[in-house]
Amino acid sequence: MELIICIKQVPDTAAKIKIGSNGKSIDLTDVDLVVSPFDEYAVEEALRIKEAKGGKTTVITFGPERASQALRQCLAMGIDDAIHVKCDEFETSDSLVTASILAAAIKTLPFDMVLFGKQGVGRDNAQVPAMVAELLNLPQVVVVTKFELISENKALAQYEVEGGVAVNEIMLPAVISAEKGLNEPRYPTLKGIMASKKKPIKEMTINDLGFTLEQVGEAGSKVVFRKLMPPPARPEGKVITGEPKEAVAQLIDLLRNEAKLL
């Protein structure tokens, strides 16, 4: 099977985020950058499918020079090939621009499945997988928690709904996006890390895919960031002291008269 996985490089979820001097972006100084955690589930699922059914895995990312680090991590996990659509305007591109670039790159390759994480934790829009599916005119199942190939061109994809789960039967080629719980991503081995350094990363530009600078970044986006703001600081908590009976009375008074919860 020909399996394509689209990934995104994002700030580590444990990083302390600071807003950049322009007020519209994140200051990445001293911030560790990683493969988006949900994308790791997609990478792992592709590797498991390949191990069970054979085939080839290719990972694609759209981003600046530094995004190649994320591709190397995927190669170290066992992915066969990597494609980097390099573009410094990636950070200001909205979901539709990103999806259009990825769909154009995917069209240059043979594929039976396209896998995504359910969302990139950088912006958390969760829009790109569905948009790529629409642009490629492919069936899609998003937020998948269980996946099973039942034939060369048919699969079952399970996802959670309120009060239970739903199972979709889909014909391949198709697009799925991975949710936490689909699998447990493997760690790169030392052998895999060493092997990944020898694997070439194919570089492409937006021009190679038929796009111009006017069609990407803020210029080509329908949704743009005007301002980023940190969440308001939490007010200091109150410590209730005294005997249990007195403390309970104080708590009830605060909940009723200050918090207005009673």
N, C-alpha and C positions, 0 to 999 in steps of 0.2 A: 504494500500500500504506500501511496505517496501522501505523507502527512506534513502539513504546514502549521507552524505555531507562531502566532504573532505576540510579541512581548513588548514591554515598556520598562525603561529604566526610571526608577523613582527614588526619592529620599527614603532612607531607612525609617521604618515606622517608629523606631525608638529615638530618632534624632530630635533635637530641640530645634523647632522651626523658627526662623527669623524672616521678617519681610524685608525685601531688598530696598535699596535707596530710591528706586522709581515708584515704590508703593503699589506695584502691580504684579510683582513676582517674588519668588522665594530666594533668599540669599543662600546660595549653595556652598559658601565658604566653610570649610571644615565639616561638611555634611557627608556622611557615607551614602553612597548610591548603590542600589541593589535592583535585582529583577523584582518587579511587582509580585508580592506573595501569591496572589491568585494566579498569576501567569505560571508560577512554578508548578501548580497543579496541572495546568494544561501541558507543560513540558513533560511532566512525569507520565501523564496519561498517554501521550504520543509514544513515549519510550516503551511503555507496557504493551501498547498495541503492536508496535514493531517487533518486540520480543516474542509476542504470541503469534503474529501473522506474517512477519517479515516485512520488508519494504525499506523506505527511506524517510528520514526526518529532516526538515529544513526549518530553521527559525529565522524570522524576519523582524527587524525593528526599524522604526522611522525616528531619527533623532540626530543630535549633534555628534561630534567626534567621540565624546566620552561614552556614548551609548555602546560602543564596541565592547566595553568591559562587561556589559550585561550579556552580550552574545557569547563572549568567552566563557562565562559561567555556564551557559546552556550547553556549549560544546563540551565542557568538562563533565557535565552530567551524562553525556553520551549522545547528544544530538550530532547528526552527520554533517550538515552544511549550515552556513549562516549567510544572510544577506542584510546589508546595512544600507538603507536609503538615507544618505547623509544630508542634513539640512539644519542650519542654525536657526531657522525660523520655526522649528518644531514647537518650541515652548509656547508660542503665541498662536498656534494653530488650534482651531476648535475641533470638535469630534468629527464633524463632517469632512473637513479637510484631511484629518488623519485617516479616516476610513477610506476616503477616495485614493489617497496615496497607497495605502496598504492593498486595497482592491486591485489597483493598477499593477503593483508588484506581483501579487498572487497570480494575475492573469498571464504572467510571463512563464509560469511553471505548470507542470502537470500536477494534479492533486486529486485525492479522494476525500480528504477531510481537511478542514481548517479549524484550528483550536485556538481559543483565547482564554485568559482569565476572565472572570465575570466583570471585573472592572480594574482599572489602574488606580492604585491607591494615591496617586498624585492629585487627581481631580475628582475621582469617585463619580464620574458621570454614568458609567455603565452603559454607554451608548454605542461605542465603536463596534462590538461584535455584531449587533443587530444591523447596523448600517452597512457593514461589509457584506453581510448576507444578502441584504436588499440590492446592493450595487452589483453583486455577482449573480443575483437571481437564484439563490440557493435556499433550500429548507434550513431552518435553524431551530435549535433548542438552547435556551440560555439558562444559567444558574443550575447546571447539571451536577447532581450528586452521585449518580451511578450511570455507567455507560457499558454497553455490551454489544459487540458485533455478532450478529446472528447469521450473516452471510457476507459475501464479497461486496454486496451493494445495499445492505440493509442493516440497521442498528436499532437498539432500544436505548432511549435516553430518559433518565428519571430525574425529576426535580420536585422540590417541596412546594406544596400549596397549603393554604390554611386548613388545618385539621387533618392533613395527610400528605400523600405523595401522588404525583401524576406520572404516567409513563407514556412517552410518545414513540411510535415506530416511524423512523425516518429513512428515506432513500438517500443513498450516497451518490455524488458528493454532497456534503452538508457542512454547516457551521455549528459548532457547539461552544459554549463558554462554561468554564469550570468554576464550581463553587467549593468552598472549604468542605472537606469530608469526602470528596471524590476519590482521593488517595492520600498517601503520605509521601511527599517528594523526597527523593534520595539526596544524599550529600555527594558532592563530587569526590571521587577517590584521587589519591596522589597520581595513580596511573592515568586517570582521566584528565587531571589538570595538566600533566606533562604532555599528553597527546593533544590537548586542545591548543597548545601553543604552536603546534605544527599545522593545524588545520587553517586553511585560508578563509578569510571573510570576504565575500564578494561585495564590492562597493558599487552603489548606484547613486545617481543624482535625480532630483525631481525632473530635470530636463530629459533624462533618459526615459522617463515614464510619461512624457508629454505635458508636463506642467511648467509653469513659469513662476517667478517670484511673486507676481501679482495674484497668483491663485493659492498661495500658502501664507502662513503667518497671519498677522492681524489684517493685512490687506485682503486676504482671500476668505476670511472667516465671517460668519454671520453672528457669532457670539464672541464677544471680547471682554476681557477683564478691565474694568475701569479703576478698581481699587481693592486691595486686600487689607483686611483688618484683623488683628488678633481678637479672640473672644474676650468679653469683659472679665475683669478679675473677679474672682469669687469673694464675697464679703467674708470677714473673719467669723469663725464659728463661736458659739457661746458655750462655756463650760458651766454646768449646773452642779453646785456643791450642796452640802448639807445632808441631813438625815434623809433616808428614803422617802418618808412621808412629805417632808418639805420639798425635796427635789421633784417629786411627782407633781406637787401643786405648782411649782415654778414652771415646769415643762408644759403643763396644761394651759397655764396663763399665757406663755409665749406662743403656743400653737394657736390659741384662740384670738389673742389680741394683737400679736405682731405678725405671725405668719398667715393668719386668717385661714387656717386649715380646719378649724372646728366651728 
